Amino acid sequence: MYIEKIVSKGEEMDASDIHLTIDQNVMYRVDGDLVQDEELVVEKHVMEKLIDELQSMGKKQLKNVDEKEVDFSFGFGESRIRGNLYFSDKSPVVALRVIPREIMTIDDLGLPKLFKDFCEPDKGLVLVAGPTGSGKSTTLAAMLEYINVRRQVHMITIEDPVEYVFKGKKALVHQRELGTDTISFYNGLKYAMREDPDVILVGEMRDAETMELAMTAAETGHLVFSTIHTNSAATTPERIVGVFPPHQQNQIAMQLANTLIAVIYQRLLKRKDKKGRIAVIEIMVVNQAIRNLIREQKFHQIDSMMQAGGKLGMVTFDDALLKAYRNGIVNREQVKAFARDPQSISRRLI
């Protein structure tokens, strides 16, 4: 099978993504960089064969390519593949994300032990933020697996598509995929609340309705995890409140203040030793002071509060970046390229 050869090569290279374009070499993303396969070229008949193979593997979503953009996922060897079929210049293009089947633990990933504390409450909202490809799904999977092996709870995930597959241990786990098990994050979450859950994962909070329902779920006795596309932990509350119309913002700020446990922001940076990438992580723990700032919508003061919250495990992105540099994990150029305040961090590098 063509798909088998391509994905196997990706696994060997430890690639995170694979790009297939007609009449071009297969491209693999390795440690953040695109690497061209000098041998494998995607000719038109190869692409047609690939699409046929994906359909035969049960990817019903691919049968209606008239939609022009189709998400899909499937298991393969030691990995699970999340894919997207789209069109460019009237020709199909395929992007594949390679996800290891094995769910790494919080300790395996070297994540702060504080993340385990975020898995203990009976209710509340935990958000993981960051750009696409920053490891948000991997971090969330590690936290959910921590719950899975320790707590006798009912866990429901709503994903687009399902990435990591959980095997129920102490927990009862049901994973629902958009398009096959539910029609939207909002619908999946709405009905999940009628399915006696204790823990809910919403793959992404994309709209105001889903955000509001996630907060309602967190308020009414559920521990809710989700991802959100924001540029920092500190700006996340303002981003959420700002999605809603002005007449609703006071109520949403109150609801968010009452439910938010923590916001984790992360980016993947290349390691100095060239052995893969490292997650640089910013953490906002919602203590009473930050809760009050969210409630009063004094969002501009949150960053200062985080800088003063080191004893609670809070860390700003620039401080985390500087620590990674001082520990010899990332180089000086990476620090300067990704720092939020380049001038300030340059002075601290001296």
C-alpha positions as CSV (number, residue, x, y, z in Angstrom):
1,M,0.0,0.0,0.0
2,Y,1.3,3.5,-0.8
3,I,-0.1,4.9,2.4
4,E,1.8,2.2,4.4
5,K,5.1,3.1,2.7
6,I,4.7,6.8,3.3
7,V,3.6,6.6,6.9
8,S,6.2,4.0,7.8
9,K,8.9,6.4,6.5
10,G,7.4,9.2,8.6
11,E,7.5,7.0,11.7
12,E,11.2,6.1,11.0
13,M,12.0,9.8,10.7
14,D,10.0,10.7,13.8
15,A,8.0,13.1,11.7
16,S,5.1,15.1,13.2
17,D,3.4,15.8,9.8
18,I,3.4,14.5,6.2
19,H,2.4,16.6,3.1
20,L,1.3,14.9,-0.1
21,T,1.0,17.1,-3.2
22,I,0.6,15.9,-6.8
23,D,3.9,15.9,-8.9
24,Q,5.9,16.8,-5.8
25,N,8.1,14.9,-3.4
26,V,6.6,13.7,-0.2
27,M,7.5,16.3,2.5
28,Y,8.0,15.4,6.2
29,R,8.0,17.8,9.1
30,V,10.8,16.8,11.4
31,D,11.6,18.9,14.5
32,G,9.6,21.8,13.0
33,D,11.4,21.8,9.6
34,L,10.1,20.4,6.3
35,V,12.3,17.7,4.9
36,Q,11.9,16.5,1.3
37,D,11.9,12.8,0.5
38,E,14.3,12.4,-2.4
39,E,12.7,9.0,-3.5
40,L,8.9,9.3,-3.0
41,V,7.1,11.5,-5.6
42,V,3.3,11.8,-5.5
43,E,2.2,11.3,-9.1
44,K,-1.5,11.8,-10.0
45,H,-2.2,8.1,-10.1
46,V,-0.5,7.7,-6.7
47,M,-2.7,10.4,-5.1
48,E,-5.8,8.7,-6.6
49,K,-4.6,5.4,-5.2
50,L,-4.0,7.0,-1.8
51,I,-7.5,8.4,-1.6
52,D,-8.9,5.0,-2.6
53,E,-6.9,3.3,0.1
54,L,-8.1,5.8,2.7
55,Q,-11.7,5.2,1.7
56,S,-11.2,1.4,1.9
57,M,-9.8,1.9,5.5
58,G,-13.3,3.1,6.5
59,K,-12.9,6.8,6.1
60,K,-16.4,7.5,5.1
61,Q,-15.7,11.2,5.4
62,L,-13.6,11.0,2.2
63,K,-16.5,9.7,0.1
64,N,-17.8,13.2,-0.3
65,V,-14.8,15.1,-1.5
66,D,-17.1,17.6,-3.1
67,E,-16.9,19.5,0.2
68,K,-13.3,20.3,-0.8
69,E,-12.0,20.1,2.8
70,V,-12.4,16.8,4.8
71,D,-11.0,15.8,8.2
72,F,-10.3,12.1,8.9
73,S,-8.3,9.9,11.2
74,F,-7.2,6.2,11.3
75,G,-4.9,3.9,13.1
76,F,-1.7,2.7,11.6
77,G,1.1,0.6,13.1
78,E,2.5,2.4,16.2
79,S,0.7,5.6,15.3
80,R,-2.7,7.2,14.9
81,I,-3.0,9.5,11.9
82,R,-5.1,12.6,11.8
83,G,-5.5,13.9,8.3
84,N,-7.0,16.7,6.2
85,L,-7.8,16.4,2.5
86,Y,-8.1,19.7,0.7
87,F,-7.8,21.2,-2.8
88,S,-5.1,23.5,-4.3
89,D,-5.2,24.6,-7.9
90,K,-8.1,22.2,-8.5
91,S,-6.0,19.2,-7.3
92,P,-6.3,17.2,-4.1
93,V,-3.7,17.7,-1.4
94,V,-3.3,15.6,1.8
95,A,-1.8,16.7,5.1
96,L,-1.3,14.0,7.8
97,R,-0.4,14.5,11.4
98,V,1.4,11.5,13.0
99,I,0.3,10.8,16.6
100,P,1.9,8.1,18.7
101,R,-0.5,5.4,19.9
102,E,1.2,5.4,23.3
103,I,0.0,8.1,25.6
104,M,3.0,9.6,27.4
105,T,2.5,10.5,31.1
106,I,3.0,13.9,32.7
107,D,6.3,12.7,34.0
108,D,7.4,11.2,30.6
109,L,6.9,14.6,29.0
110,G,8.7,16.4,31.7
111,L,5.7,18.6,32.5
112,P,5.4,20.4,35.8
113,K,4.1,18.3,38.6
114,L,1.5,21.1,39.1
115,F,-0.3,19.6,36.1
116,K,-1.3,16.7,38.3
117,D,-3.0,19.1,40.7
118,F,-5.1,20.4,37.8
119,C,-6.5,16.8,37.4
120,E,-7.8,16.5,41.0
121,P,-10.8,18.9,41.3
122,D,-14.3,17.6,40.9
123,K,-15.3,20.7,38.9
124,G,-13.8,23.6,37.0
125,L,-12.2,24.5,33.7
126,V,-8.6,23.9,32.6
127,L,-7.5,25.4,29.3
128,V,-4.4,24.6,27.2
129,A,-3.5,27.4,24.7
130,G,-0.9,27.7,22.0
131,P,-0.4,27.8,18.2
132,T,-1.2,24.8,15.9
133,G,1.4,22.1,16.4
134,S,2.5,23.2,19.8
135,G,1.7,19.9,21.6
136,K,-1.6,20.9,23.2
137,S,-3.2,17.5,22.4
138,T,-0.3,15.6,23.8
139,T,-0.4,17.7,27.1
140,L,-4.1,17.2,27.4
141,A,-3.8,13.4,26.7
142,A,-1.2,13.1,29.5
143,M,-3.5,14.8,32.0
144,L,-6.5,12.8,31.0
145,E,-4.5,9.6,31.3
146,Y,-3.4,10.7,34.8
147,I,-7.1,10.8,35.7
148,N,-7.8,7.5,33.8
149,V,-5.4,5.5,35.9
150,R,-6.3,7.1,39.3
151,R,-9.9,8.1,39.4
152,Q,-13.2,6.1,39.1
153,V,-14.9,8.6,36.9
154,H,-16.9,8.8,33.6
155,M,-14.8,10.6,31.1
156,I,-16.3,11.9,27.8
157,T,-14.2,13.4,25.0
158,I,-15.5,15.4,22.0
159,E,-12.8,15.6,19.4
160,D,-12.3,16.7,15.7
161,P,-11.1,14.0,15.0
162,V,-10.2,11.6,17.8
163,E,-6.4,11.7,18.2
164,Y,-5.1,9.7,21.2
165,V,-7.3,6.6,22.0
166,F,-7.8,5.9,25.7
167,K,-8.3,2.4,27.1
168,G,-10.4,2.6,30.2
169,K,-8.5,1.8,33.4
170,K,-10.1,3.1,36.5
171,A,-12.2,5.5,34.5
172,L,-15.0,4.7,32.1
173,V,-14.0,6.5,28.8
174,H,-16.2,7.4,25.8
175,Q,-14.6,9.2,22.9
176,R,-16.9,11.0,20.4
177,E,-15.7,12.3,17.0
178,L,-17.2,15.1,15.1
179,G,-18.9,14.0,11.9
180,T,-19.4,10.4,13.0
181,D,-20.6,10.5,16.6
182,T,-21.8,14.1,16.9
183,I,-22.3,17.1,14.6
184,S,-20.5,19.8,16.5
185,F,-18.6,20.6,19.7
186,Y,-21.6,22.4,21.0
187,N,-24.0,19.5,20.4
188,G,-21.5,17.0,21.7
189,L,-21.1,19.0,24.9
190,K,-24.8,19.7,25.3
191,Y,-25.7,16.1,25.2
192,A,-22.6,15.0,27.2
193,M,-24.1,16.8,30.2
194,R,-27.0,14.3,30.0
195,E,-24.7,11.3,29.9
196,D,-23.6,11.4,33.6
197,P,-20.0,12.5,33.0
198,D,-17.5,13.6,35.6
199,V,-14.7,14.7,33.2
200,I,-15.3,16.3,29.8
201,L,-12.7,17.1,27.1
202,V,-13.9,19.6,24.5
203,G,-11.3,19.4,21.7
204,E,-11.5,23.1,21.0
205,M,-13.5,26.1,22.1
206,R,-14.2,27.6,18.7
207,D,-17.3,29.8,19.4
208,A,-19.2,31.7,22.0
209,E,-21.9,29.0,22.4
210,T,-19.4,26.3,23.1
211,M,-17.4,28.5,25.5
212,E,-20.5,29.4,27.5
213,L,-21.7,25.8,27.6
214,A,-18.2,24.6,28.8
215,M,-18.3,27.1,31.6
216,T,-21.8,26.0,32.5
217,A,-20.6,22.4,32.6
218,A,-17.7,23.4,34.8
219,E,-20.1,25.3,37.1
220,T,-22.5,22.4,37.5
221,G,-20.0,19.8,38.8
222,H,-17.9,18.7,35.9
223,L,-14.1,19.0,35.4
224,V,-13.8,20.3,31.8
225,F,-10.6,20.4,29.7
226,S,-10.3,22.2,26.4
227,T,-7.9,24.0,24.0
228,I,-8.1,27.6,22.8
229,H,-6.0,29.6,20.3
230,T,-4.6,32.5,22.2
231,N,-1.2,34.2,22.4
232,S,-0.6,33.8,26.1
233,A,-2.1,32.5,29.3
234,A,-2.7,36.1,30.6
235,T,-4.7,37.2,27.6
236,T,-6.9,34.1,27.5
237,P,-9.6,35.4,29.9
238,E,-9.9,38.7,27.9
239,R,-10.1,36.7,24.6
240,I,-13.0,34.6,26.0
241,V,-15.0,37.5,27.4
242,G,-14.4,39.5,24.2
243,V,-16.0,36.9,22.0
244,F,-19.4,37.7,23.6
245,P,-21.6,40.8,22.9
246,P,-21.1,43.8,25.3
247,H,-24.4,43.2,27.1
248,Q,-23.3,39.7,28.1
249,Q,-19.6,40.3,29.0
250,N,-20.2,41.0,32.7
251,Q,-22.0,37.7,33.2
252,I,-19.4,35.8,31.2
253,A,-16.5,37.4,33.2
254,M,-18.3,36.3,36.4
255,Q,-18.8,32.8,35.1
256,L,-15.2,32.5,34.0
257,A,-13.9,33.8,37.3
258,N,-15.9,31.2,39.1
259,T,-14.9,28.2,37.0
260,L,-11.3,28.7,35.6
261,I,-8.7,26.6,37.4
262,A,-5.7,27.3,35.2
263,V,-4.5,28.3,31.7
264,I,-1.5,26.6,30.2
265,Y,0.2,28.2,27.2
266,Q,3.0,26.3,25.4
267,R,5.2,26.4,22.3
268,L,7.6,23.8,20.9
269,L,11.2,25.0,20.4
270,K,14.1,23.2,18.9
271,R,16.5,21.8,21.4
272,K,20.1,23.1,21.4
273,D,21.4,19.5,21.2
274,K,19.2,18.9,18.1
275,K,17.5,16.0,19.8
276,G,13.9,17.0,19.0
277,R,11.9,19.8,20.5
278,I,11.1,21.0,24.0
279,A,7.8,22.5,25.2
280,V,8.3,25.9,26.8
281,I,5.3,26.4,29.1
282,E,3.6,29.4,30.7
283,I,1.3,28.7,33.6
284,M,-1.4,30.8,35.1
285,V,-3.0,29.4,38.3
286,V,-6.2,31.1,39.0
287,N,-5.9,32.2,42.6
288,Q,-8.3,34.6,44.4
289,A,-6.4,37.7,43.2
290,I,-6.6,36.6,39.5
291,R,-10.2,35.5,40.0
292,N,-11.0,39.1,41.1
293,L,-9.2,40.6,38.2
294,I,-11.2,38.4,35.7
295,R,-14.5,39.3,37.5
296,E,-13.7,43.0,37.4
297,Q,-12.3,42.7,33.8
298,K,-9.0,44.2,34.8
299,F,-7.2,41.9,32.3
300,H,-4.2,44.1,31.8
301,Q,-3.1,43.4,35.5
302,I,-3.1,39.6,35.1
303,D,0.5,39.4,33.7
304,S,1.9,41.3,36.7
305,M,0.0,39.0,39.0
306,M,1.5,36.0,37.3
307,Q,5.0,37.4,37.7
308,A,4.4,37.6,41.5
309,G,2.9,34.1,41.6
310,G,6.0,32.0,41.5
311,K,5.3,30.3,44.8
312,L,2.0,28.9,43.4
313,G,3.8,27.5,40.4
314,M,2.9,30.4,38.0
315,V,5.5,31.2,35.4
316,T,5.5,33.7,32.5
317,F,6.5,32.5,29.0
318,D,9.7,34.7,29.0
319,D,10.7,33.4,32.4
320,A,10.2,29.8,31.2
321,L,12.2,30.6,28.1
322,L,15.0,32.0,30.1
323,K,15.1,29.0,32.4
324,A,15.3,26.7,29.3
325,Y,18.3,28.8,28.1
326,R,20.1,28.8,31.4
327,N,19.6,25.0,31.6
328,G,21.3,24.6,28.2
329,I,18.2,23.3,26.5
330,V,17.6,26.1,23.9
331,N,20.1,28.5,22.4
332,R,20.3,32.3,22.5
333,E,18.8,32.8,19.1
334,Q,15.6,30.8,20.0
335,V,15.2,33.0,23.1
336,K,15.4,36.2,21.2
337,A,13.1,34.9,18.4
338,F,10.3,33.8,20.7
339,A,10.5,36.2,23.7
340,R,7.5,38.4,24.3
341,D,9.7,41.2,25.5
342,P,12.9,40.9,23.5
343,Q,14.5,44.0,25.0
344,S,13.9,42.9,28.6
345,I,15.1,39.4,28.0
346,S,18.2,40.5,26.1
347,R,19.3,42.4,29.2
348,R,18.7,39.3,31.3
349,L,20.8,37.2,29.0
350,I,23.9,39.2,29.8
